[in-house]
Amino acid sequence: MKTRENLVRLKQFQVNDKRRQLLQLDMMIAEFERMAGELEIQITAEEKKAGITDINHFAYPTFAKAARLRRDNLKNSQHDLLQQRTAAESILAEAEAELSKAEALESRDVKNREHEVGLRSAMIG
């Protein structure tokens, strides 16, 4: 049936879309990790240059404070993205299960059509 073929194509599209979303989340998570790492290096260098590592010290470098804040914000955003990724993984699993069901129905329909054609050929021949 044409409708089942369309259903399978729709489910394939949905699975591919969910995989693409998961890949985008992975790329964003990795980018945030890279940026946080760079900020950590800058913080360490600034602390070393100033000779002060105590955040509460009155002379703690302003740049290091700002970089710490940015790094912490990136880490929080990364944590949020990890939660989104977990949700996206379960949505992908559901979409793959639906695709599998649609493919099984399509396969069954094809076999039924082939069986019907075979019966018609036997009746004619």
N, CA, C and O atoms as a GROMACS GRO file, in nm:
protein
  500
    1MET      N    1   0.083  -0.117   0.000
    1MET     CA    2   0.000   0.000   0.000
    1MET      C    3   0.088   0.124   0.000
    1MET      O    4   0.193   0.129   0.065
    2LYS      N    5   0.044   0.221  -0.072
    2LYS     CA    6   0.120   0.346  -0.084
    2LYS      C    7   0.126   0.417   0.052
    2LYS      O    8   0.228   0.478   0.085
    3THR      N    9   0.018   0.411   0.129
    3THR     CA   10   0.016   0.481   0.257
    3THR      C   11   0.120   0.425   0.354
    3THR      O   12   0.181   0.500   0.429
    4ARG      N   13   0.141   0.294   0.351
    4ARG     CA   14   0.243   0.234   0.438
    4ARG      C   15   0.383   0.278   0.396
    4ARG      O   16   0.469   0.305   0.480
    5GLU      N   17   0.405   0.286   0.265
    5GLU     CA   18   0.535   0.333   0.215
    5GLU      C   19   0.560   0.476   0.264
    5GLU      O   20   0.670   0.511   0.306
    6ASN      N   21   0.454   0.558   0.256
    6ASN     CA   22   0.466   0.696   0.304
    6ASN      C   23   0.492   0.699   0.455
    6ASN      O   24   0.570   0.781   0.503
    7LEU      N   25   0.427   0.610   0.528
    7LEU     CA   26   0.446   0.604   0.672
    7LEU      C   27   0.591   0.566   0.705
    7LEU      O   28   0.652   0.624   0.795
    8VAL      N   29   0.645   0.470   0.633
    8VAL     CA   30   0.784   0.428   0.655
    8VAL      C   31   0.879   0.544   0.625
    8VAL      O   32   0.972   0.570   0.701
    9ARG      N   33   0.855   0.614   0.514
    9ARG     CA   34   0.940   0.729   0.480
    9ARG      C   35   0.931   0.838   0.587
    9ARG      O   36   1.032   0.899   0.623
   10LEU      N   37   0.810   0.862   0.637
   10LEU     CA   38   0.792   0.962   0.742
   10LEU      C   39   0.869   0.921   0.868
   10LEU      O   40   0.936   1.004   0.929
   11LYS      N   41   0.858   0.795   0.906
   11LYS     CA   42   0.928   0.747   1.025
   11LYS      C   43   1.080   0.753   1.006
   11LYS      O   44   1.153   0.785   1.100
   12GLN      N   45   1.127   0.721   0.886
   12GLN     CA   46   1.271   0.731   0.857
   12GLN      C   47   1.317   0.876   0.869
   12GLN      O   48   1.424   0.903   0.924
   13PHE      N   49   1.236   0.968   0.817
   13PHE     CA   50   1.269   1.109   0.827
   13PHE      C   51   1.277   1.151   0.974
   13PHE      O   52   1.369   1.222   1.014
   14GLN      N   53   1.179   1.107   1.054
   14GLN     CA   54   1.177   1.144   1.196
   14GLN      C   55   1.300   1.088   1.269
   14GLN      O   56   1.360   1.158   1.351
   15VAL      N   57   1.337   0.964   1.239
   15VAL     CA   58   1.456   0.904   1.302
   15VAL      C   59   1.581   0.982   1.263
   15VAL      O   60   1.665   1.012   1.348
   16ASN      N   61   1.594   1.013   1.135
   16ASN     CA   62   1.711   1.089   1.088
   16ASN      C   63   1.716   1.227   1.153
   16ASN      O   64   1.823   1.275   1.189
   17ASP      N   65   1.600   1.290   1.168
   17ASP     CA   66   1.593   1.421   1.231
   17ASP      C   67   1.636   1.412   1.377
   17ASP      O   68   1.710   1.498   1.425
   18LYS      N   69   1.591   1.311   1.448
   18LYS     CA   70   1.629   1.293   1.590
   18LYS      C   71   1.779   1.264   1.603
   18LYS      O   72   1.843   1.311   1.696
   19ARG      N   73   1.833   1.188   1.511
   19ARG     CA   74   1.978   1.161   1.513
   19ARG      C   75   2.057   1.288   1.488
   19ARG      O   76   2.160   1.311   1.551
   20ARG      N   77   2.008   1.371   1.397
   20ARG     CA   78   2.074   1.498   1.368
   20ARG      C   79   2.070   1.589   1.490
   20ARG      O   80   2.169   1.655   1.522
   21GLN      N   81   1.956   1.593   1.559
   21GLN     CA   82   1.945   1.675   1.680
   21GLN      C   83   2.042   1.625   1.787
   21GLN      O   84   2.106   1.705   1.856
   22LEU      N   85   2.054   1.495   1.800
   22LEU     CA   86   2.146   1.437   1.898
   22LEU      C   87   2.290   1.475   1.864
   22LEU      O   88   2.369   1.508   1.952
   23LEU      N   89   2.324   1.469   1.737
   23LEU     CA   90   2.458   1.507   1.692
   23LEU      C   91   2.486   1.654   1.721
   23LEU      O   92   2.596   1.690   1.764
   24GLN      N   93   2.387   1.740   1.698
   24GLN     CA   94   2.404   1.882   1.726
   24GLN      C   95   2.427   1.905   1.876
   24GLN      O   96   2.512   1.985   1.915
   25LEU      N   97   2.352   1.834   1.960
   25LEU     CA   98   2.372   1.845   2.104
   25LEU      C   99   2.513   1.802   2.142
   25LEU      O  100   2.579   1.867   2.223
   26ASP      N  101   2.559   1.692   2.084
   26ASP     CA  102   2.695   1.644   2.111
   26ASP      C  103   2.799   1.748   2.072
   26ASP      O  104   2.896   1.771   2.145
   27MET      N  105   2.780   1.811   1.957
   27MET     CA  106   2.875   1.913   1.912
   27MET      C  107   2.874   2.034   2.005
   27MET      O  108   2.980   2.090   2.035
   28MET      N  109   2.756   2.075   2.050
   28MET     CA  110   2.748   2.189   2.142
   28MET      C  111   2.812   2.156   2.276
   28MET      O  112   2.883   2.239   2.333
   29ILE      N  113   2.788   2.036   2.325
   29ILE     CA  114   2.848   1.994   2.452
   29ILE      C  115   3.000   1.995   2.442
   29ILE      O  116   3.069   2.045   2.531
   30ALA      N  117   3.052   1.941   2.332
   30ALA     CA  118   3.197   1.938   2.312
   30ALA      C  119   3.254   2.080   2.299
   30ALA      O  120   3.361   2.108   2.352
   31GLU      N  121   3.183   2.168   2.231
   31GLU     CA  122   3.229   2.306   2.215
   31GLU      C  123   3.231   2.377   2.350
   31GLU      O  124   3.326   2.450   2.380
   32PHE      N  125   3.129   2.357   2.432
   32PHE     CA  126   3.127   2.419   2.565
   32PHE      C  127   3.241   2.364   2.651
   32PHE      O  128   3.302   2.438   2.728
   33GLU      N  129   3.269   2.236   2.638
   33GLU     CA  130   3.379   2.176   2.713
   33GLU      C  131   3.513   2.238   2.671
   33GLU      O  132   3.598   2.268   2.755
   34ARG      N  133   3.530   2.255   2.541
   34ARG     CA  134   3.653   2.315   2.489
   34ARG      C  135   3.668   2.459   2.540
   34ARG      O  136   3.776   2.500   2.584
   35MET      N  137   3.560   2.535   2.533
   35MET     CA  138   3.565   2.675   2.577
   35MET      C  139   3.593   2.684   2.727
   35MET      O  140   3.669   2.770   2.771
   36ALA      N  141   3.531   2.597   2.805
   36ALA     CA  142   3.554   2.597   2.950
   36ALA      C  143   3.699   2.561   2.981
   36ALA      O  144   3.759   2.617   3.073
   37GLY      N  145   3.756   2.470   2.905
   37GLY     CA  146   3.896   2.433   2.922
   37GLY      C  147   3.989   2.550   2.893
   37GLY      O  148   4.086   2.572   2.965
   38GLU      N  149   3.959   2.625   2.786
   38GLU     CA  150   4.039   2.742   2.753
   38GLU      C  151   4.030   2.847   2.864
   38GLU      O  152   4.129   2.909   2.900
   39LEU      N  153   3.910   2.866   2.916
   39LEU     CA  154   3.893   2.962   3.025
   39LEU      C  155   3.970   2.918   3.150
   39LEU      O  156   4.028   3.001   3.220
   40GLU      N  157   3.970   2.789   3.176
   40GLU     CA  158   4.044   2.736   3.292
   40GLU      C  159   4.193   2.767   3.278
   40GLU      O  160   4.258   2.804   3.376
   41ILE      N  161   4.246   2.752   3.158
   41ILE     CA  162   4.387   2.783   3.132
   41ILE      C  163   4.413   2.932   3.155
   41ILE      O  164   4.514   2.970   3.214
   42GLN      N  165   4.321   3.016   3.106
   42GLN     CA  166   4.336   3.160   3.124
   42GLN      C  167   4.328   3.199   3.272
   42GLN      O  168   4.403   3.286   3.318
   43ILE      N  169   4.239   3.136   3.346
   43ILE     CA  170   4.225   3.164   3.490
   43ILE      C  171   4.355   3.129   3.562
   43ILE      O  172   4.406   3.207   3.641
   44THR      N  173   4.407   3.010   3.533
   44THR     CA  174   4.531   2.965   3.596
   44THR      C  175   4.647   3.060   3.564
   44THR      O  176   4.726   3.095   3.652
   45ALA      N  177   4.656   3.102   3.438
   45ALA     CA  178   4.763   3.193   3.397
   45ALA      C  179   4.750   3.327   3.468
   45ALA      O  180   4.849   3.385   3.513
   46GLU      N  181   4.628   3.377   3.479
   46GLU     CA  182   4.605   3.506   3.545
   46GLU      C  183   4.638   3.498   3.694
   46GLU      O  184   4.698   3.589   3.751
   47GLU      N  185   4.598   3.388   3.758
   47GLU     CA  186   4.629   3.368   3.900
   47GLU      C  187   4.780   3.358   3.921
   47GLU      O  188   4.834   3.414   4.017
   48LYS      N  189   4.846   3.287   3.833
   48LYS     CA  190   4.991   3.271   3.843
   48LYS      C  191   5.062   3.406   3.827
   48LYS      O  192   5.156   3.438   3.899
   49LYS      N  193   5.013   3.483   3.730
   49LYS     CA  194   5.073   3.614   3.704
   49LYS      C  195   5.055   3.707   3.825
   49LYS      O  196   5.145   3.783   3.860
   50ALA      N  197   4.935   3.701   3.888
   50ALA     CA  198   4.907   3.788   4.002
   50ALA      C  199   4.964   3.731   4.132
   50ALA      O  200   4.986   3.804   4.229
   51GLY      N  201   4.988   3.601   4.133
   51GLY     CA  202   5.036   3.536   4.254
   51GLY      C  203   4.929   3.520   4.360
   51GLY      O  204   4.960   3.500   4.477
   52ILE      N  205   4.801   3.529   4.318
   52ILE     CA  206   4.688   3.519   4.412
   52ILE      C  207   4.590   3.415   4.358
   52ILE      O  208   4.540   3.427   4.245
   53THR      N  209   4.563   3.314   4.440
   53THR     CA  210   4.467   3.211   4.398
   53THR      C  211   4.339   3.213   4.482
   53THR      O  212   4.243   3.144   4.450
   54ASP      N  213   4.339   3.292   4.589
   54ASP     CA  214   4.221   3.302   4.674
   54ASP      C  215   4.119   3.396   4.610
   54ASP      O  216   4.144   3.515   4.593
   55ILE      N  217   4.005   3.339   4.574
   55ILE     CA  218   3.901   3.416   4.504
   55ILE      C  219   3.852   3.533   4.591
   55ILE      O  220   3.814   3.637   4.538
   56ASN      N  221   3.853   3.515   4.721
   56ASN     CA  222   3.801   3.618   4.812
   56ASN      C  223   3.904   3.726   4.848
   56ASN      O  224   3.871   3.822   4.917
   57HIS      N  225   4.027   3.710   4.801
   57HIS     CA  226   4.131   3.810   4.827
   57HIS      C  227   4.094   3.939   4.754
   57HIS      O  228   4.047   3.935   4.641
   58PHE      N  229   4.116   4.054   4.821
   58PHE     CA  230   4.076   4.182   4.762
   58PHE      C  231   4.148   4.212   4.631
   58PHE      O  232   4.096   4.286   4.547
   59ALA      N  233   4.266   4.156   4.613
   59ALA     CA  234   4.345   4.186   4.492
   59ALA      C  235   4.335   4.074   4.388
   59ALA      O  236   4.413   4.071   4.292
   60TYR      N  237   4.241   3.983   4.406
   60TYR     CA  238   4.224   3.875   4.307
   60TYR      C  239   4.193   3.939   4.172
   60TYR      O  240   4.112   4.031   4.165
   61PRO      N  241   4.257   3.891   4.066
   61PRO     CA  242   4.241   3.955   3.934
   61PRO      C  243   4.095   3.957   3.885
   61PRO      O  244   4.025   3.855   3.888
   62THR      N  245   4.053   4.073   3.841
   62THR     CA  246   3.916   4.091   3.790
   62THR      C  247   3.892   4.003   3.668
   62THR      O  248   3.784   3.945   3.654
   63PHE      N  249   3.992   3.992   3.581
   63PHE     CA  250   3.977   3.908   3.463
   63PHE      C  251   3.953   3.763   3.503
   63PHE      O  252   3.870   3.694   3.443
   64ALA      N  253   4.026   3.716   3.606
   64ALA     CA  254   4.009   3.578   3.651
   64ALA      C  255   3.869   3.557   3.708
   64ALA      O  256   3.808   3.452   3.687
   65LYS      N  257   3.818   3.658   3.780
   65LYS     CA  258   3.680   3.648   3.833
   65LYS      C  259   3.580   3.636   3.720
   65LYS      O  260   3.490   3.551   3.722
   66ALA      N  261   3.596   3.722   3.620
   66ALA     CA  262   3.504   3.721   3.505
   66ALA      C  263   3.516   3.589   3.429
   66ALA      O  264   3.415   3.532   3.387
   67ALA      N  265   3.637   3.541   3.411
   67ALA     CA  266   3.658   3.414   3.339
   67ALA      C  267   3.597   3.298   3.418
   67ALA      O  268   3.540   3.206   3.359
   68ARG      N  269   3.611   3.301   3.551
   68ARG     CA  270   3.549   3.197   3.634
   68ARG      C  271   3.397   3.196   3.616
   68ARG      O  272   3.335   3.090   3.604
   69LEU      N  273   3.339   3.314   3.615
   69LEU     CA  274   3.195   3.325   3.597
   69LEU      C  275   3.152   3.270   3.461
   69LEU      O  276   3.055   3.195   3.451
   70ARG      N  277   3.225   3.307   3.357
   70ARG     CA  278   3.194   3.255   3.223
   70ARG      C  279   3.210   3.104   3.218
   70ARG      O  280   3.126   3.034   3.161
   71ARG      N  281   3.318   3.053   3.279
   71ARG     CA  282   3.341   2.908   3.282
   71ARG      C  283   3.228   2.837   3.355
   71ARG      O  284   3.179   2.734   3.309
   72ASP      N  285   3.188   2.891   3.469
   72ASP     CA  286   3.080   2.829   3.545
   72ASP      C  287   2.948   2.832   3.467
   72ASP      O  288   2.871   2.736   3.471
   73ASN      N  289   2.923   2.941   3.397
   73ASN     CA  290   2.802   2.948   3.314
   73ASN      C  291   2.806   2.846   3.202
   73ASN      O  292   2.704   2.784   3.170
   74LEU      N  293   2.923   2.828   3.142
   74LEU     CA  294   2.937   2.726   3.037
   74LEU      C  295   2.913   2.587   3.093
   74LEU      O  296   2.847   2.504   3.030
   75LYS      N  297   2.967   2.561   3.211
   75LYS     CA  298   2.948   2.429   3.274
   75LYS      C  299   2.800   2.405   3.304
   75LYS      O  300   2.750   2.294   3.285
   76ASN      N  301   2.729   2.509   3.352
   76ASN     CA  302   2.585   2.495   3.378
   76ASN      C  303   2.508   2.469   3.248
   76ASN      O  304   2.419   2.384   3.243
   77SER      N  305   2.545   2.543   3.143
   77SER     CA  306   2.480   2.521   3.013
   77SER      C  307   2.510   2.381   2.960
   77SER      O  308   2.423   2.316   2.903
   78GLN      N  309   2.632   2.337   2.980
   78GLN     CA  310   2.670   2.203   2.936
   78GLN      C  311   2.589   2.098   3.011
   78GLN      O  312   2.545   1.999   2.952
   79HIS      N  313   2.569   2.118   3.140
   79HIS     CA  314   2.488   2.025   3.219
   79HIS      C  315   2.344   2.021   3.166
   79HIS      O  316   2.285   1.913   3.155
   80ASP      N  317   2.289   2.138   3.134
   80ASP     CA  318   2.154   2.143   3.077
   80ASP      C  319   2.148   2.069   2.944
   80ASP      O  320   2.051   1.998   2.916
   81LEU      N  321   2.251   2.086   2.862
   81LEU     CA  322   2.255   2.017   2.733
   81LEU      C  323   2.265   1.866   2.751
   81LEU      O  324   2.208   1.789   2.673
   82LEU      N  325   2.337   1.823   2.854
   82LEU     CA  326   2.346   1.678   2.881
   82LEU      C  327   2.209   1.622   2.918
   82LEU      O  328   2.175   1.510   2.881
   83GLN      N  329   2.131   1.700   2.992
   83GLN     CA  330   1.994   1.656   3.025
   83GLN      C  331   1.909   1.650   2.899
   83GLN      O  332   1.831   1.557   2.880
   84GLN      N  333   1.923   1.751   2.813
   84GLN     CA  334   1.850   1.751   2.685
   84GLN      C  335   1.892   1.631   2.601
   84GLN      O  336   1.808   1.570   2.533
   85ARG      N  337   2.018   1.597   2.605
   85ARG     CA  338   2.069   1.484   2.528
   85ARG      C  339   2.006   1.354   2.576
   85ARG      O  340   1.968   1.269   2.496
   86THR      N  341   1.996   1.338   2.707
   86THR     CA  342   1.934   1.218   2.762
   86THR      C  343   1.789   1.206   2.715
   86THR      O  344   1.744   1.098   2.676
   87ALA      N  345   1.717   1.318   2.718
   87ALA     CA  346   1.579   1.318   2.670
   87ALA      C  347   1.574   1.287   2.520
   87ALA      O  348   1.488   1.212   2.474
   88ALA      N  349   1.667   1.345   2.445
   88ALA     CA  350   1.670   1.323   2.300
   88ALA      C  351   1.701   1.177   2.267
   88ALA      O  352   1.649   1.123   2.169
   89GLU      N  353   1.786   1.113   2.348
   89GLU     CA  354   1.816   0.971   2.326
   89GLU      C  355   1.691   0.886   2.342
   89GLU      O  356   1.668   0.794   2.263
   90SER      N  357   1.610   0.915   2.442
   90SER     CA  358   1.488   0.834   2.462
   90SER      C  359   1.387   0.861   2.350
   90SER      O  360   1.318   0.770   2.306
   91ILE      N  361   1.379   0.986   2.305
   91ILE     CA  362   1.290   1.018   2.193
   91ILE      C  363   1.337   0.948   2.066
   91ILE      O  364   1.255   0.900   1.988
   92LEU      N  365   1.468   0.942   2.045
   92LEU     CA  366   1.523   0.871   1.930
   92LEU      C  367   1.489   0.722   1.939
   92LEU      O  368   1.452   0.661   1.838
   93ALA      N  369   1.502   0.664   2.056
   93ALA     CA  370   1.471   0.522   2.073
   93ALA      C  371   1.324   0.495   2.040
   93ALA      O  372   1.291   0.394   1.977
   94GLU      N  373   1.236   0.585   2.081
   94GLU     CA  374   1.094   0.570   2.048
   94GLU      C  375   1.071   0.580   1.898
   94GLU      O  376   0.995   0.502   1.841
   95ALA      N  377   1.137   0.677   1.836
   95ALA     CA  378   1.122   0.695   1.691
   95ALA      C  379   1.174   0.573   1.616
   95ALA      O  380   1.115   0.532   1.516
   96GLU      N  381   1.286   0.516   1.663
   96GLU     CA  382   1.340   0.395   1.598
   96GLU      C  383   1.245   0.278   1.615
   96GLU      O  384   1.230   0.196   1.524
   97ALA      N  385   1.180   0.267   1.731
   97ALA     CA  386   1.084   0.159   1.753
   97ALA      C  387   0.963   0.175   1.661
   97ALA      O  388   0.914   0.077   1.605
   98GLU      N  389   0.917   0.300   1.644
   98GLU     CA  390   0.805   0.324   1.554
   98GLU      C  391   0.843   0.293   1.409
   98GLU      O  392   0.763   0.238   1.334
   99LEU      N  393   0.964   0.328   1.371
   99LEU     CA  394   1.012   0.297   1.236
   99LEU      C  395   1.017   0.146   1.216
   99LEU      O  396   0.975   0.096   1.112
  100SER      N  397   1.066   0.075   1.314
  100SER     CA  398   1.075  -0.070   1.305
  100SER      C  399   0.936  -0.132   1.286
  100SER      O  400   0.918  -0.223   1.205
  101LYS      N  401   0.838  -0.081   1.361
  101LYS     CA  402   0.701  -0.131   1.347
  101LYS      C  403   0.646  -0.101   1.207
  101LYS      O  404   0.584  -0.187   1.145
  102ALA      N  405   0.669   0.021   1.160
  102ALA     CA  406   0.621   0.060   1.027
  102ALA      C  407   0.686  -0.025   0.919
  102ALA      O  408   0.620  -0.065   0.823
  103GLU      N  409   0.816  -0.053   0.933
  103GLU     CA  410   0.885  -0.138   0.834
  103GLU      C  411   0.831  -0.280   0.838
  103GLU      O  412   0.818  -0.344   0.734
  104ALA      N  413   0.800  -0.330   0.958
  104ALA     CA  414   0.744  -0.465   0.969
  104ALA      C  415   0.607  -0.472   0.902
  104ALA      O  416   0.577  -0.570   0.834
  105LEU      N  417   0.525  -0.369   0.921
  105LEU     CA  418   0.394  -0.366   0.855
  105LEU      C  419   0.408  -0.359   0.704
  105LEU      O  420   0.336  -0.427   0.630
  106GLU      N  421   0.502  -0.277   0.659
  106GLU     CA  422   0.526  -0.266   0.514
  106GLU      C  423   0.574  -0.398   0.457
  106GLU      O  424   0.530  -0.440   0.350
  107SER      N  425   0.662  -0.464   0.527
  107SER     CA  426   0.713  -0.594   0.483
  107SER      C  427   0.599  -0.696   0.475
  107SER      O  428   0.589  -0.773   0.380
  108ARG      N  429   0.514  -0.694   0.577
  108ARG     CA  430   0.400  -0.786   0.577
  108ARG      C  431   0.307  -0.758   0.460
  108ARG      O  432   0.258  -0.850   0.395
  109ASP      N  433   0.282  -0.628   0.432
  109ASP     CA  434   0.196  -0.591   0.320
  109ASP      C  435   0.254  -0.637   0.187
  109ASP      O  436   0.181  -0.684   0.099
  110VAL      N  437   0.385  -0.622   0.171
  110VAL     CA  438   0.451  -0.665   0.047
  110VAL      C  439   0.436  -0.815   0.030
  110VAL      O  440   0.405  -0.862  -0.080
  111LYS      N  441   0.457  -0.892   0.136
  111LYS     CA  442   0.442  -1.037   0.129
  111LYS      C  443   0.299  -1.077   0.095
  111LYS      O  444   0.276  -1.169   0.017
  112ASN      N  445   0.202  -1.006   0.155
  112ASN     CA  446   0.061  -1.035   0.125
  112ASN      C  447   0.029  -1.006  -0.021
  112ASN      O  448  -0.042  -1.083  -0.086
  113ARG      N  449   0.081  -0.895  -0.074
  113ARG     CA  450   0.059  -0.861  -0.215
  113ARG      C  451   0.121  -0.965  -0.306
  113ARG      O  452   0.061  -1.007  -0.404
  114GLU      N  453   0.244  -1.008  -0.271
  114GLU     CA  454   0.310  -1.110  -0.352
  114GLU      C  455   0.232  -1.240  -0.348
  114GLU      O  456   0.221  -1.310  -0.450
  115HIS      N  457   0.179  -1.273  -0.233
  115HIS     CA  458   0.100  -1.396  -0.218
  115HIS      C  459  -0.027  -1.387  -0.302
  115HIS      O  460  -0.064  -1.484  -0.368
  116GLU      N  461  -0.093  -1.270  -0.300
  116GLU     CA  462  -0.215  -1.251  -0.379
  116GLU      C  463  -0.186  -1.259  -0.527
  116GLU      O  464  -0.262  -1.320  -0.602
  117VAL      N  465  -0.077  -1.200  -0.570
  117VAL     CA  466  -0.038  -1.205  -0.711
  117VAL      C  467  -0.009  -1.349  -0.750
  117VAL      O  468  -0.046  -1.393  -0.859
  118GLY      N  469   0.057  -1.423  -0.662
  118GLY     CA  470   0.087  -1.563  -0.689
  118GLY      C  471  -0.040  -1.646  -0.702
  118GLY      O  472  -0.050  -1.733  -0.789
  119LEU      N  473  -0.138  -1.620  -0.616
  119LEU     CA  474  -0.266  -1.690  -0.624
  119LEU      C  475  -0.340  -1.657  -0.753
  119LEU      O  476  -0.398  -1.745  -0.816
  120ARG      N  477  -0.339  -1.532  -0.791
  120ARG     CA  478  -0.405  -1.491  -0.916
  120ARG      C  479  -0.338  -1.556  -1.035
  120ARG      O  480  -0.405  -1.601  -1.128
  121SER      N  481  -0.206  -1.563  -1.033
  121SER     CA  482  -0.133  -1.626  -1.144
  121SER      C  483  -0.166  -1.774  -1.151
  121SER      O  484  -0.180  -1.829  -1.260
  122ALA      N  485  -0.179  -1.838  -1.037
  122ALA     CA  486  -0.211  -1.980  -1.034
  122ALA      C  487  -0.352  -2.004  -1.086
  122ALA      O  488  -0.378  -2.104  -1.153
  123MET      N  489  -0.444  -1.913  -1.054
  123MET     CA  490  -0.583  -1.928  -1.101
  123MET      C  491  -0.592  -1.907  -1.251
  123MET      O  492  -0.669  -1.975  -1.319
  124ILE      N  493  -0.515  -1.814  -1.302
  124ILE     CA  494  -0.519  -1.784  -1.446
  124ILE      C  495  -0.450  -1.894  -1.525
  124ILE      O  496  -0.497  -1.937  -1.630
  125GLY      N  497  -0.336  -1.939  -1.472
  125GLY     CA  498  -0.254  -2.036  -1.543
  125GLY      C  499  -0.299  -2.173  -1.530
  125GLY      O  500  -0.237  -2.264  -1.585
   0.00000   0.00000   0.00000
